[in-house]
Each structure stands twice: as structure tokens, then as C-alpha cells.
Amino acid sequence: MNPNPFSALLHSRKFWLTIFDAVLALTTFFVAKYVPSAAEDVKFVFLTIQPVFVAIIFAIAWEDTKQA
């Protein structure tokens, strides 16, 4: 029995972390574009948080390979 790939995607922690990271990146872009006074602070926060997302996604992927 093959699970529905779309359902599996919607239940994937990696997928939702990637979506959240993309939303943060887009928010950073638009804040920098339309609120220049806050641009540097928002960029700093995003650039500080993004490596954490990458590390979590990597850890989940590694965990998934160990279970396979």
C-alpha cells in the first residue's frame, strides 16, 4: 500500500520548516523594501535564525535516513 505523496508532504516536518523559512525570507525582503528604517534589524534577525532552520532540517533528514 503506497501512501499518498501529497499527504506525506503535508505531514513532513522538513516541508513545513522550509515553508516557514521561505515566508521569513519573503517577509524580510518586503520589510526591507517598504520599511527601510527597520531593514537592517530585520535582516540581522533573519540571518541569525536561518542557520538554525538549516540545521534542524538537516537533523530531521539525518534522522529519517537512520530510520530507513
Secondary structure, 3 states (H helix, E strand, C coil): CCCCHHHHHHCCHHHHHHHHHHHHHHHHHHHHHHCHHHHHHHHHHHHHHHHHHHHHHHHHHHHHHHHC
